[in-house]
Amino acid sequence: MVICSVRRFALVLMSVLASGVHDLSAASWAHTVGAVGVTDTAADMELTADGGCILAGRTSGQGRDGLLVKISSRGKIQWQKSYRGRKDDSFDAVVQTSEGGFFAAGDTDTSSQGAEDFWCVKTGSSGKISWQRNYGGAAEDLVTDALQTSDGGYLVVGTTRSFGAGGRDAWCLRLDASGNIIWQKAIGGPADDSATSIAPAADGGYVIAGRLDKTLWVFKLDPAGALVWDFVYGTASVDLSAAIARTADGGFVVGSVAPPTGQLYPLGVWLLRLDAAGGVLWQKRFQEYSVVTSISPSVRSLVETADGSILISGAITVSTVGYYSSLAFYRRIDASGILLWQRSFSGARGLEAHSAESIRELTGGDLLVGGHTSAKGGPGDAMIFRVPGAGGYPGECDHFSVSAATIADHTAGALPASASVTATTAVAVAAKPRAHKSELKTRDLCTAQPLITADGLR
């Protein structure tokens, strides 16, 4: 009986392998994470101490729930949880905490104090809720990024319509390790402003990138939340995305969207290297196309690598009459702004949406990219892929290609912004969403076949 069982397993294994099922022992892999008929999105991805990663986002069936998925170093789902309330809930940022758990931040309509509120959830290492709070006012308050501070607390940033000087302001919320508010500030001017990305400063402060009335804006807060400096760069653009990362020399690299330069050159990806005081060291513009189409880049993630080069990722939307599609891009630039390589991920059909929301360098130099895709039809799945440090996917996969954007120096200046700072009065309220086991599956991103591991299909 044992011999028959072994033979039966061997025959099943050979059949599965012959059908194109991906073997997770491969060094490079590309996977989707999702369920049939449901939209699953990864808005953030962070590396974990065990060599894997954590995905955070949302899953949307009949409603919208927050989603956390723990992935191993080989791309296998280790655990997954959806966090469900009575209304719409989602995560936009996640970090692994110093004791091995996770802190996820996003937005909630469940038990909100107005419209959507900031929503912060602390979990253990397997996703079980330790505590959760929501924070907000009478209007809409939306999270964009979060980090753990050196004392074990958290800084959460986003936008608020409940507080501040204008229609919408950047909102910064400093929490202790239990979710209690230490300080909170709304920062902005009379128009619509936003904070979209945080980087810790070498002196214990925080540098935040966003938009001040549609102009790229970077500002620094000291550990107590006081405004140290703020600058706007260039002229107004229509896109509100911006990402920031600290560099080894104590400065920062910022990715955003540069405004059009003439009729044949629409919006372009914009990369700036700043010193510790916000001064521009160099800046580059990537021009995606030189044809008259609607081009809308969005920069989602930045990181400096071990060799001092810079990884940048995001999405580029192209639309004309009767056609809409977006591709995910990821690129590597050296420390002086020279383009080393550029890659993209897209589908064969129109009306598709792909985005590289996060990019990270692994120990050994490989790269991990997380985001979402609709390459295989349906409403969309989270995606994650591992590639060598040179960016190319070594297997056969039509979705990966070499990009052809041109790169040139950019000359936008930096001007003091003088945004106003307002102490806000939000209170922490116990949030009510509950954790549930979700039923997402991983598939090979290139073949759409299920995955095989040592203990069966996943």
CORPE-V732639 format. One line per field, one symbol per residue. ss: DSSP state (A for helix, B for strand, O for the rest). A space follows every 10 residues. Layout:
# CORPE-V732639
ss = ???
This chain:
# CORPE-V732639
ss = OAAAAAAAAA AAAAAAAAOO OBBOOOOOBB BBBBOOOOBB BBBBBBBOOO OOBBBBBBBB OOOBBBBBBB BOOOOOBBBB BBBBOOOOBB BBBBBBOOOO OBBBBBBBOO OOOOOOBBBB BBBOOOOOBB BBBBBBOOOO BBBBBBBBOO OOOBBBBBBB OOOOOOOBBB BBBBBOOOOO BBBBBBBBOO OBBBBBBBBB OOOOOBBBBB BBOOBBBBBB BOOOOOBBBB BBBOOOOOOO OOBBBBOOOO OBBBBBBBOO OOOOOOOBBB BBBBOOOOOB BBBBBBBOOO OOOBBBBBBB BBBBOOOOOB BBBBBBBBBB OOBBBBBBBB BBBOOOOOBB BBBBBOOOOO OOOBBBBBBB BOOOOOBBBB BBBOOOOOOO BBBBBBBOOO OOOOOOOOOB BBOOOBBBBO OOOBBBOOOB BBBOOOBBBB OOOBBBBOOO BBBBOOOOOB BBBOOBBO
